[in-house]
Structures are given as structure tokens and as C-alpha cells.
Amino acid sequence: MLEKNKGLSYTIEDEAEWSIVHLVGDLNMFSAPDLRAALVKKFEAGTKNFIFDLTDLSFVDSSGIGILVSFVSLTKRTEGAKVILCGLNPQIRNIFEVTRLMSVFVVVDTLDDAKAAMA
């Protein structure tokens, strides 16, 4: 499913054991609420494992980070649920490092690495 909203487009691709969320553009205070609603809906429908591919994400603000943090907190309350981030560009990686969020998330370099870590 491809959704476009306020500078962000995303697809959620279902695989056997997880969903891959591809984010493109800007994850900000305008686009974050719609993404969160889609993620929660997917989670409540039974998907417990998520890979966020941030390769094409060009910008994230505090609202976008807040959505990711709240979503990972939601999944941590469910046994066996897992969230992995991959493809962080240097700017976004720096934001996660400065805010000390690298310890909150499982972060790997590539989508293939994320799939291997999910298995």
C-alpha cells in the first residue's frame, strides 16, 4: 500500500514473518500522525515484526522520532515483537546518536542485514 502525505510517502510491504515499511521524504509533525495510525492499525491486525527502511528518508524531526519511539514502545509490550531500522543516512544517524536513541532501536546498515537480524 502506497500512502502519500505532506512530504512523506510510504509503503508497507508484507512478507511472511514481518512487514517492511519503506519511508520516502520527510517524516515530520505533519506526516507523522498518519504514519503512526497506519502502523498501529497494522500492529493491531496482527503484524508483530517491522523493518523500517529509511534509505530514502531525507528528513526527520522530533515529531517523527516521537512516532518511531512510541511505536517501538508499543511493540515491546508484546512478546516476540521486533522493530528494526535500516538505511539511516549520515544526517539521520547523527540525530539518533545525539539523542541517544541508538540504544532504543535495533539499527543495522542495510535491508538485507535487517532481514537477517529478523530471522
C-alpha positions as CSV (number, residue, x, y, z in Angstrom):
1,M,0.0,0.0,0.0
2,L,1.4,3.4,-1.0
3,E,0.4,6.4,1.0
4,K,1.5,10.0,0.3
5,N,1.0,12.7,2.8
6,K,2.6,16.1,3.4
7,G,6.1,15.4,2.1
8,L,6.2,11.7,3.1
9,S,5.3,8.7,1.1
10,Y,5.5,5.2,2.5
11,T,4.7,1.7,1.5
12,I,4.1,-1.2,3.9
13,E,5.2,-4.5,2.2
14,D,4.1,-7.7,3.9
15,E,6.4,-10.7,3.9
16,A,5.8,-14.0,5.7
17,E,7.1,-13.1,9.1
18,W,7.3,-9.3,9.0
19,S,6.3,-6.1,7.3
20,I,8.8,-3.7,5.7
21,V,7.9,0.0,6.0
22,H,9.7,2.0,3.3
23,L,9.8,5.7,4.1
24,V,10.5,8.3,1.4
25,G,10.8,12.1,2.0
26,D,10.2,13.9,5.3
27,L,8.9,12.4,8.5
28,N,7.7,15.5,10.4
29,M,5.0,16.9,12.6
30,F,2.6,17.0,9.6
31,S,3.2,13.5,8.2
32,A,3.9,11.5,11.4
33,P,0.4,11.1,12.7
34,D,-0.9,9.4,9.6
35,L,2.1,7.1,9.6
36,R,1.5,6.2,13.2
37,A,-2.2,5.5,12.6
38,A,-1.2,3.1,9.7
39,L,1.4,1.4,11.9
40,V,-0.9,0.9,14.8
41,K,-3.6,-0.5,12.6
42,K,-1.2,-3.0,11.1
43,F,0.1,-3.9,14.6
44,E,-3.4,-4.4,15.9
45,A,-4.3,-6.5,12.9
46,G,-1.6,-9.0,14.0
47,T,1.7,-7.9,12.5
48,K,4.3,-8.0,15.2
49,N,7.6,-7.6,13.4
50,F,8.5,-4.5,11.4
51,I,11.5,-3.4,9.4
52,F,11.7,0.3,8.8
53,D,13.8,1.0,5.6
54,L,14.9,4.6,6.0
55,T,17.2,4.6,2.9
56,D,15.1,7.2,1.2
57,L,14.1,9.2,4.2
58,S,15.6,12.7,3.8
59,F,14.5,14.4,7.0
60,V,13.1,13.5,10.4
61,D,12.1,16.0,13.1
62,S,11.2,15.4,16.8
63,S,7.6,14.5,15.9
64,G,8.8,11.8,13.5
65,I,11.3,10.5,16.1
66,G,8.5,10.5,18.7
67,I,6.3,8.4,16.4
68,L,9.1,5.8,16.0
69,V,9.8,5.8,19.7
70,S,6.2,5.4,20.7
71,F,5.7,2.6,18.2
72,V,8.7,0.7,19.3
73,S,7.5,1.1,22.9
74,L,4.1,-0.3,21.9
75,T,5.7,-3.3,20.3
76,K,8.0,-4.0,23.2
77,R,4.9,-4.7,25.3
78,T,4.2,-7.7,23.1
79,E,6.2,-10.9,23.5
80,G,8.2,-11.8,20.4
81,A,7.6,-8.4,18.6
82,K,10.6,-6.8,16.9
83,V,11.3,-3.5,15.2
84,I,14.5,-3.0,13.2
85,L,15.6,0.2,11.5
86,C,17.9,0.2,8.5
87,G,19.3,2.5,5.9
88,L,19.9,5.6,8.1
89,N,21.8,8.3,6.1
90,P,24.6,10.1,8.0
91,Q,22.3,13.0,9.0
92,I,19.6,10.8,10.4
93,R,22.1,8.5,12.1
94,N,23.6,11.6,13.7
95,I,20.2,12.7,15.1
96,F,19.7,9.2,16.6
97,E,23.2,9.3,18.1
98,V,23.0,12.8,19.5
99,T,19.6,12.0,21.1
100,R,20.9,8.6,22.4
101,L,18.2,6.7,20.6
102,M,20.6,4.2,19.0
103,S,20.2,2.1,22.2
104,V,16.4,2.3,21.9
105,F,16.3,0.8,18.4
106,V,17.9,-2.1,16.7
107,V,19.8,-0.4,13.9
108,V,21.5,-2.2,11.0
109,D,23.0,-0.9,7.8
110,T,21.0,-2.5,5.0
111,L,17.7,-4.1,4.3
112,D,19.4,-7.5,3.8
113,D,21.0,-7.0,7.3
114,A,17.6,-6.2,8.8
115,K,16.1,-9.4,7.2
116,A,18.9,-11.5,8.6
117,A,18.5,-9.9,12.0
118,M,14.8,-10.6,11.9
119,A,15.2,-14.3,11.1
